[in-house]
Amino acid sequence: MLQATDWADVKVVGIPRALLFYRFGVLWTTFFESIGRTVVVSDPTDKAIADEGDHLSVDECCLASKVFVGHVESLVGRCDAVFVPCYPTGEPRTGFCTKFQSATDMVRNTFRDQKLRVISCEVSNARKMKDVRRAFEEMALRMGVSLKDARAAFKAAWDAQRAHDEAQADAQDRTLRRVDEQRKVAKAAVAAGEDVAFPLGILVVAHPYITHDPYLSSAVIDSLTDMGATVIYADAMDHERSYKKSFDFSGTMPWLINRELIGAILLAQDRIDGIVLISAFPCGPDSMTDDAIMRCIQGTPILNLMIDAQSGTAGVETRVESFVDILRFQQKGGYVHG
């Protein structure tokens, strides 16, 4: 049977700067560029994009999904087709929220009147290179690319994504080591009778499309840094180590990224002063995992924040500032735990 090449005329590929772009964006862009396509990534999220996504989405969609739709809309007329991959839950404990399985059909139906072309592939298991490779090779064949060139492009893309992930993980390790060293210096100064402030390391726990989208997370991140806290990003820690560590917490959790976030908490818990959970209303997986974290992670203060399209930043900033103040007070021995 001959392979269809119905996407061979697609020369400019649009990629929404939302959702799994913040996890696999390097792989996606490198792959398309390696097969000779021009990639147009939508502009960073702003109020106009968020409002348009909210207008086009049903009320039940989470904030992150609404923002994604806004990014797709912003690409209309700027590319030959928009890339919207499908990430179904192919195997237990490596799956994604159902919105990642339905994203392709959702976009096609939402923008059917604009006749927006959508190219896609179905990745059954994002942790297995052969499953990801098969999906991208099949898509490349439909774009008129030879199998040999598709395989070479995928290898370049996989290697680029791996290098990016390793660099992010190394950055988090360096940050944790720096906080460790600052604590040693502060303890020595206190022992010598000096009045010094201890460093404050805060682990931010959120899906990467929340943490690394400044429009959605800047109120939290900026407030933490403005108050002198050092931020460590759970989603950027070593994915493999975090995934494996998550089984100390739960053997049945079905969502890959939530697993990695919880594993990162367990890996970093002894080296941080507090945890900030950020969720986009009304995220289903987070509603379960955040509750489990609040109940089961003991000995580390946790601030649980929910952001939505209607809330301003003032309330979030006040809660973050109060949380940091409490942690500072604890560092000075302000609370005694029985």
C-alpha positions in Angstrom: 0.0 0.0 0.0 1.4 3.4 -1.0 1.9 6.0 1.7 -0.4 9.0 1.3 1.4 12.3 0.7 -1.5 14.6 1.3 0.7 17.0 3.4 3.5 17.3 0.9 2.5 20.9 0.0 2.9 22.0 3.6 6.1 24.2 3.7 5.4 26.4 6.6 4.4 24.7 9.9 2.8 26.7 12.7 3.3 25.5 16.3 1.3 26.9 19.2 3.4 28.2 22.0 1.3 26.4 24.6 0.7 23.0 26.4 3.3 20.4 25.4 5.3 22.8 23.4 7.0 23.6 26.7 8.0 20.0 27.1 8.7 18.8 23.6 9.0 22.0 21.6 12.7 21.5 20.9 12.0 18.1 19.4 9.1 19.4 17.3 10.9 22.5 15.9 14.1 20.6 15.2 12.3 17.8 13.4 10.4 20.1 11.0 13.4 22.2 10.3 15.5 19.1 9.6 13.0 18.0 7.0 13.3 21.4 5.3 10.2 23.1 6.6 9.9 26.6 8.0 8.6 26.7 11.5 6.5 29.6 12.8 5.9 29.5 16.6 3.1 31.7 17.9 4.0 34.7 19.9 4.3 34.6 23.7 0.9 34.6 25.6 -0.7 37.9 26.2 -4.1 39.1 27.2 -5.4 39.1 23.7 -4.4 35.5 23.0 -5.8 34.4 26.4 -9.1 36.3 25.8 -9.5 34.9 22.3 -8.9 31.4 23.5 -11.5 31.9 26.3 -14.0 33.1 23.7 -13.5 30.1 21.4 -13.5 27.5 24.1 -16.3 25.9 26.1 -16.5 26.9 29.8 -15.4 23.4 31.0 -12.0 23.7 29.4 -9.1 24.3 31.7 -7.2 27.7 31.5 -4.2 26.0 29.8 -6.5 24.6 27.1 -8.1 27.9 26.5 -4.7 29.6 26.1 -3.7 26.9 23.6 -6.8 27.6 21.5 -5.9 31.3 21.5 -2.4 30.4 20.3 -3.8 28.3 17.4 -6.1 31.2 16.4 -3.1 33.5 16.3 -1.5 31.2 13.7 -4.4 31.4 11.2 -3.1 32.9 8.0 0.6 32.7 9.1 1.3 29.1 8.0 0.3 26.4 5.7 -0.8 24.1 8.5 -0.7 24.0 12.3 1.0 21.1 14.1 -1.2 19.6 16.8 0.0 16.2 17.9 -2.0 13.6 19.7 -0.7 12.1 23.0 -3.1 9.4 24.1 -2.7 7.3 27.2 -1.1 4.3 25.5 0.3 2.6 28.6 -0.4 2.8 32.3 1.6 5.4 34.3 3.0 7.2 31.2 -0.2 8.9 30.0 -1.5 12.4 29.7 -4.7 14.3 30.4 -7.4 13.5 27.9 -7.1 17.0 26.4 -3.8 15.9 24.8 -5.5 13.0 23.1 -8.4 15.1 21.8 -6.4 18.2 20.9 -6.2 17.4 17.2 -9.9 16.9 16.7 -10.7 19.8 19.0 -8.7 22.2 16.8 -10.0 20.8 13.5 -13.6 21.3 14.7 -13.1 24.7 16.4 -11.5 26.1 13.3 -13.4 24.2 10.6 -15.0 27.4 9.2 -11.6 29.0 8.7 -10.5 25.8 6.9 -7.4 25.6 9.0 -5.2 22.7 8.0 -3.9 20.6 10.8 -1.1 18.1 10.6 -0.6 15.6 13.4 0.9 12.4 14.7 -0.1 10.0 17.5 2.6 9.3 20.1 1.5 6.2 22.1 4.3 6.4 24.7 6.3 9.6 25.0 9.0 7.8 27.1 9.8 5.3 24.4 12.0 6.6 21.6 10.8 4.0 19.1 7.1 4.9 19.6 7.9 8.6 19.2 10.1 7.9 16.1 7.4 5.8 14.4 4.8 8.6 14.8 7.1 11.3 13.4 8.4 9.1 10.6 4.8 8.4 9.5 3.9 12.0 9.6 7.1 12.9 7.5 6.1 10.3 4.9 2.8 12.1 4.5 4.7 15.3 4.0 6.6 13.7 1.1 9.8 13.1 2.9 11.8 9.9 2.3 12.1 7.4 5.2 15.9 7.9 5.2 15.6 11.7 5.7 12.8 11.3 8.2 15.0 9.0 10.3 17.9 11.4 10.2 15.6 14.3 11.1 14.2 12.4 14.0 17.6 11.5 15.4 18.6 15.2 15.3 15.4 16.2 17.0 15.6 13.5 19.7 19.2 14.4 20.4 18.4 18.1 20.6 15.5 17.6 23.0 17.7 15.3 25.2 20.5 17.9 25.3 17.9 20.6 26.2 16.5 18.5 29.0 19.9 17.6 30.4 20.9 21.3 30.4 17.7 22.2 32.3 18.3 19.4 34.8 21.9 20.5 35.3 20.8 24.0 35.9 18.4 22.9 38.7 21.2 20.8 40.3 23.5 23.8 40.2 20.9 25.9 41.9 20.3 23.3 44.6 24.1 23.1 45.2 24.3 26.8 45.4 21.6 26.9 48.1 23.3 24.1 50.0 26.6 26.1 50.0 24.8 29.3 51.0 23.3 27.5 54.0 26.7 26.2 55.1 28.1 29.7 55.0 25.1 31.1 56.9 25.4 28.5 59.6 29.0 29.2 60.0 28.3 32.9 60.3 25.6 32.3 62.9 27.9 30.1 64.9 30.4 32.9 64.9 27.8 35.2 66.4 26.9 37.1 63.2 23.3 38.1 62.3 22.7 36.8 58.8 19.8 35.8 56.7 19.6 32.1 55.7 18.9 31.4 52.0 15.4 30.4 51.0 15.0 27.7 48.4 11.5 27.3 46.9 10.5 24.4 44.7 7.8 25.5 42.1 5.7 22.6 41.1 3.5 23.0 38.0 3.1 21.7 34.5 5.8 23.3 32.3 3.1 25.1 30.2 2.2 27.0 33.4 5.7 27.5 34.9 7.4 28.7 31.8 4.6 30.8 30.4 5.3 34.3 31.9 1.7 35.4 31.3 0.4 32.6 33.6 3.1 32.3 36.2 5.0 35.6 36.4 3.0 36.9 39.4 4.2 33.9 41.4 7.8 33.6 40.1 8.4 37.4 40.2 7.0 37.6 43.7 9.3 34.8 44.9 12.4 36.3 43.4 11.6 39.9 44.5 11.5 38.6 48.1 14.9 37.0 47.7 13.9 33.4 47.3 15.8 31.1 45.0 13.4 29.2 42.7 13.9 25.6 41.7 11.7 24.3 38.9 10.3 20.8 39.5 9.4 20.2 35.9 13.0 20.9 34.8 14.6 18.4 37.1 16.0 15.1 35.7 12.9 13.5 34.1 14.1 9.9 34.3 15.2 10.1 38.0 12.0 11.9 38.9 9.8 9.4 37.1 11.4 6.5 38.9 11.3 8.2 42.3 7.6 8.8 41.9 6.9 5.2 42.5 7.9 5.7 46.1 4.8 7.9 46.3 2.3 6.0 44.1 2.4 2.9 42.0 -0.8 3.6 40.1 -0.7 7.3 39.2 -1.5 7.4 35.4 -0.1 10.8 34.3 3.5 11.1 33.2 4.2 14.8 34.0 2.4 14.6 37.4 4.6 11.6 38.2 7.7 13.6 37.3 6.6 16.5 39.4 6.0 14.4 42.4 9.3 12.5 41.9 11.0 15.9 41.8 9.5 16.8 45.1 10.8 13.7 46.7 14.3 14.2 45.3 14.5 17.8 46.4 12.5 17.8 49.6 15.4 17.6 52.0 17.2 20.6 50.3 14.3 23.1 50.0 12.5 25.3 52.5 9.0 25.3 50.8 6.9 24.2 47.9 4.6 26.2 45.7 2.0 24.3 43.7 0.5 26.1 40.8 -2.5 24.7 38.9 -4.7 26.0 36.1 -8.4 25.9 36.9 -10.0 23.4 36.6 -7.1 20.9 35.9 -8.4 17.3 36.6 -5.0 15.5 37.2 -3.8 18.4 39.4 -7.0 18.3 41.5 -6.1 14.8 42.5 -2.3 14.9 42.7 -2.1 18.3 44.5 -4.5 17.0 47.2 -2.4 13.9 47.6 0.8 16.1 47.8 -0.8 18.3 50.5 -1.8 15.3 52.5 1.2 13.1 52.1 4.3 15.3 51.8 5.2 16.0 55.4 7.8 18.3 57.0 7.9 20.9 54.2 5.5 23.9 54.1 3.3 24.0 50.9 1.4 26.8 49.3 -1.3 25.6 46.8 -2.3 28.2 44.2 -5.0 27.9 41.6 -5.0 30.4 38.7 -7.9 31.1 36.3 -8.8 33.5 33.6 -10.8 35.8 35.9 -8.4 36.2 38.8 -6.0 39.2 39.1 -2.5 39.0 40.3 -2.8 41.0 43.5 -4.3 38.1 45.5 -1.7 35.7 44.3 1.2 38.1 45.1 -0.2 38.6 48.6 -0.4 34.9 49.3 3.1 34.3 48.0 4.5 37.2 50.1 2.7 35.9 53.2 4.1 32.4 52.5 7.7 33.7 52.2 7.2 35.8 55.4 6.1 32.7 57.3 9.1 30.7 56.0 11.5 33.5 57.1 9.8 33.5 60.5 10.3 29.8 60.8 14.0 30.1 59.9 14.3 32.4 62.9 12.8 29.8 65.2 9.4 31.4 65.3 7.5 28.2 65.4 7.9 25.1 67.6 6.6 21.9 66.2 5.5 19.1 68.6 
